[in-house]
């Protein structure tokens, strides 16, 4: 297994142009696939997750031309979908969930599967909601999880109900494909809603591509019959969760980082991480399309991170260097991500000398007097690798195993560190 060791950089001084958002790219791919004509996505993400979705769309009959050297994806939308297919989505949860609703718009037999971990990740709430709209979907192994067999005859539309607490991706998936249904689609959401900002960026993409959604807060959404996406040139905003790794490095090294491409105009919930760094003692400056963080002495915080779940591991890495306990709450869905992220945080921060008490929906981390050296397991989870790089920049002797797992969301992450003067040695 490959390993990488980062040489501590002292107080960093970083100016970073951040890659395009994986979350926004995946949403735009589905919308573009339903928009007649050619949609050009610029500053797109070329993560593994987006590649799985692009490949599946190509396979079902939607031409998708990925031009990585140009940061462009061309989608020829509005095509008749092929009547059958078997689709492998790796461990790309967002891609699989979005594509499940999309294939229901076709006519034929479709099978959707992924890696072993994907077969443990919940999709039952989405399946039940799609069934209420006329879809025929069967679980091929375990109830509530992929693989799925879909007998599609188009979605008739109507009213459906979905629970909001398991994953906001269920709501986003239904919304994105709703314009392809024969009639109006009304979505009623029951219970607490997880990760609300991810629903907001779904609505942003839909509106930007020609489909405004009627809503009553987070309780009810309505996509009128006859709604149609419009093809256009669409720029993907930079990725908020990716930006946070660099901001966090400023915090752990008492340095400075400026990230470009996201800022006060952004709706991405992950960018609330900057406010958490401010609570911990950093100086934060927000600009319309940039964020600047200057590190200082850090203190522990007590935070609800439901709006920015993809940055929880990053915060854990920062908390290793703070004075006092850091408590993270209301992120229960982290237990069904690429790995059980709460358990993984506890195990790996423990190797570095921290004491971590797990709760069902979060953890309390007591930092060590000095961050130790250790080999960090990444659990096939891209965010474990990048988050512990944040710690490795500030403390010697931290080795990250299986670093190439970062390709899931941020291919070239470690290479970009090199361009910023942060040295990393592979073995």
MOKAGI-V835680 format. One record per pair of residues at least 6 apart in sequence whose ideal C-beta (glycine too) atoms are under 6 Angstrom apart, sorted by the first residue. I is the first residue (numbers start at 0). GAP is how many residues later the second one is. D is the distance in whole Angstrom. If there is no record, write none. Layout:
((I:GAP:D) (I:GAP:D))
This chain:
((0:400:6) (0:401:6) (2:396:5) (2:398:5) (2:424:5) (3:396:5) (3:399:4) (3:420:5) (3:422:5) (4:394:5) (4:420:5) (5:383:6) (5:386:4) (5:387:6) (5:418:5) (6:416:4) (7:388:5) (8:384:5) (8:413:5) (10:242:5) (10:243:5) (10:244:4) (11:237:5) (11:241:5) (11:243:4) (12:242:6) (12:243:5) (13:232:5) (13:243:4) (13:406:5) (14:243:5) (15:230:5) (15:243:5) (16:243:5) (17:220:4) (17:221:6) (17:224:5) (17:225:5) (17:241:5) (17:243:5) (18:220:6) (18:223:6) (19:23:4) (19:24:5) (19:25:5) (19:216:4) (20:215:6) (20:216:5) (20:218:4) (21:23:4) (21:25:5) (21:27:6) (21:28:6) (21:387:5) (23:212:5) (23:213:6) (24:19:5) (24:20:4) (24:25:5) (24:211:5) (25:24:6) (25:27:6) (25:68:5) (25:69:6) (26:175:6) (26:178:4) (27:13:5) (27:177:5) (27:206:6) (28:24:5) (29:68:5) (29:72:6) (29:146:4) (30:174:6) (30:178:5) (30:198:5) (31:7:4) (31:43:4) (31:45:5) (32:24:5) (32:29:4) (32:42:6) (32:44:5) (33:43:6) (33:145:6) (33:146:5) (33:195:5) (34:42:4) (34:194:4) (34:195:6) (34:196:4) (35:42:3) (36:194:3) (37:36:6) (37:38:5) (37:193:6) (38:36:5) (38:192:4) (39:34:6) (39:193:5) (40:32:4) (40:193:6) (40:195:6) (41:30:6) (41:193:5) (42:28:5) (42:192:5) (42:193:5) (43:29:5) (43:192:5) (45:22:5) (46:362:5) (47:359:5) (47:360:5) (48:43:4) (48:46:5) (48:359:6) (51:37:5) (51:38:5) (51:40:4) (51:43:5) (52:42:4) (53:10:4) (53:12:6) (55:31:5) (55:43:5) (56:7:5) (57:6:5) (58:26:6) (59:21:5) (59:22:5) (59:25:6) (60:18:5) (60:20:5) (60:21:4) (61:17:5) (62:13:4) (63:11:5) (64:9:4) (65:7:5) (80:25:4) (82:24:6) (82:25:3) (83:24:5) (83:25:5) (84:25:5) (85:25:5) (86:25:5) (87:25:6) (88:6:5) (88:7:4) (88:25:5) (89:24:6) (89:25:6) (90:24:5) (90:26:5) (90:27:5) (90:247:6) (92:28:6) (93:75:6) (95:18:6) (96:29:6) (96:72:5) (96:76:5) (97:75:5) (100:72:4) (100:73:6) (100:76:4) (101:75:5) (102:7:5) (102:47:5) (102:49:6) (103:26:6) (103:31:4) (103:48:5) (103:51:5) (104:50:6) (104:72:6) (104:75:4) (105:46:5) (106:45:6) (106:46:6) (107:44:6) (108:42:6) (109:40:4) (110:38:5) (111:36:5) (112:33:6) (112:34:4) (113:32:6) (117:28:6) (118:26:5) (118:27:6) (120:215:6) (121:22:6) (121:44:6) (121:214:6) (123:20:3) (124:37:6) (124:38:5) (124:41:5) (124:45:5) (125:44:4) (125:47:6) (126:10:5) (128:31:5) (128:33:4) (128:45:6) (131:28:4) (132:22:5) (132:25:6) (132:27:5) (133:21:5) (133:22:4) (135:15:4) (136:11:6) (136:13:5) (137:11:4) (139:7:4) (139:9:5) (154:26:4) (155:26:5) (156:24:4) (156:25:5) (156:26:3) (156:27:5) (156:28:5) (158:27:4) (159:27:6) (160:27:5) (161:8:5) (161:27:6) (162:27:5) (162:28:5) (163:25:4) (163:27:5) (163:29:4) (164:26:5) (164:27:5) (164:29:5) (167:26:5) (167:27:4) (167:30:5) (167:31:5) (170:28:6) (171:30:4) (173:13:5) (174:27:6) (177:7:4) (177:45:4) (178:32:5) (178:48:4) (178:50:6) (182:42:5) (183:40:5) (183:41:4) (184:38:5) (185:36:5) (186:34:4) (187:32:5) (188:29:6) (188:30:6) (192:25:5) (193:139:5) (194:114:6) (196:72:3) (196:110:5) (199:67:5) (200:66:6) (202:10:5) (203:63:6) (205:7:6) (208:20:5) (209:19:5) (209:20:4) (210:16:5) (210:18:6) (212:8:6) (212:10:6) (213:8:4) (214:6:5) (237:23:3) (237:24:5) (239:22:6) (239:28:4) (239:30:4) (239:31:5) (240:29:4) (240:69:4) (240:70:6) (241:168:5) (242:16:4) (242:19:5) (243:29:5) (243:67:5) (243:70:5) (244:141:5) (244:145:6) (245:11:5) (245:13:5) (246:10:5) (246:46:4) (247:66:5) (247:70:5) (247:142:4) (248:141:6) (248:144:5) (249:6:5) (249:7:4) (249:43:4) (249:45:5) (250:26:5) (250:31:5) (250:44:5) (250:67:5) (251:66:6) (251:69:5) (251:138:6) (251:142:4) (252:141:5) (253:41:4) (254:40:6) (255:38:5) (256:36:5) (257:34:5) (258:32:5) (259:30:5) (261:9:6) (262:23:6) (262:24:5) (262:25:5) (262:26:5) (262:27:5) (262:28:6) (263:22:5) (263:24:5) (264:23:5) (268:38:4) (268:39:5) (269:38:5) (269:40:6) (269:41:5) (271:35:5) (271:36:5) (272:35:5) (272:38:4) (273:10:5) (273:17:5) (275:27:6) (276:16:6) (277:6:4) (278:22:5) (279:18:5) (279:19:6) (279:21:6) (280:15:5) (280:16:6) (280:17:5) (280:18:6) (281:11:5) (281:13:5) (282:11:4) (283:9:5) (284:7:4) (297:23:6) (297:24:4) (298:23:6) (298:24:5) (298:25:5) (299:22:5) (299:24:3) (299:25:5) (299:26:4) (300:25:6) (301:25:4) (303:25:5) (303:26:5) (304:7:5) (304:23:5) (304:26:5) (305:24:4) (308:22:5) (311:16:6) (311:19:6) (312:70:5) (312:74:4) (313:73:5) (315:29:5) (315:33:6) (316:70:5) (316:71:6) (316:73:4) (316:74:4) (318:7:4) (318:46:5) (319:34:6) (319:47:5) (319:51:5) (319:71:6) (321:45:6) (324:39:6) (324:41:5) (325:39:5) (326:37:5) (327:34:4) (327:35:6) (328:33:4) (329:31:6) (330:31:5) (331:29:4) (333:7:4) (333:8:5) (334:7:6) (337:43:4) (338:40:4) (338:42:5) (341:16:6) (341:21:6) (343:35:5) (343:40:6) (345:10:4) (345:12:5) (347:28:5) (348:7:5) (349:6:6) (350:23:4) (351:19:5) (351:20:5) (351:22:5) (352:15:3) (352:19:4) (353:11:5) (353:13:6) (353:14:5) (354:11:4) (355:7:5) (355:9:5) (356:7:5) (370:24:4) (372:24:3) (374:24:5) (374:26:6) (375:12:5) (375:24:5) (376:24:6) (377:6:4) (377:7:5) (377:23:6) (377:24:5) (377:27:5) (379:25:6) (381:23:5) (381:24:5) (381:26:4) (381:27:5) (384:15:5) (384:18:5) (384:20:5) (384:21:5) (385:20:6) (385:27:6) (387:12:6) (390:7:6) (391:6:4) (402:11:6) (405:7:4) (413:10:5) (416:7:6))
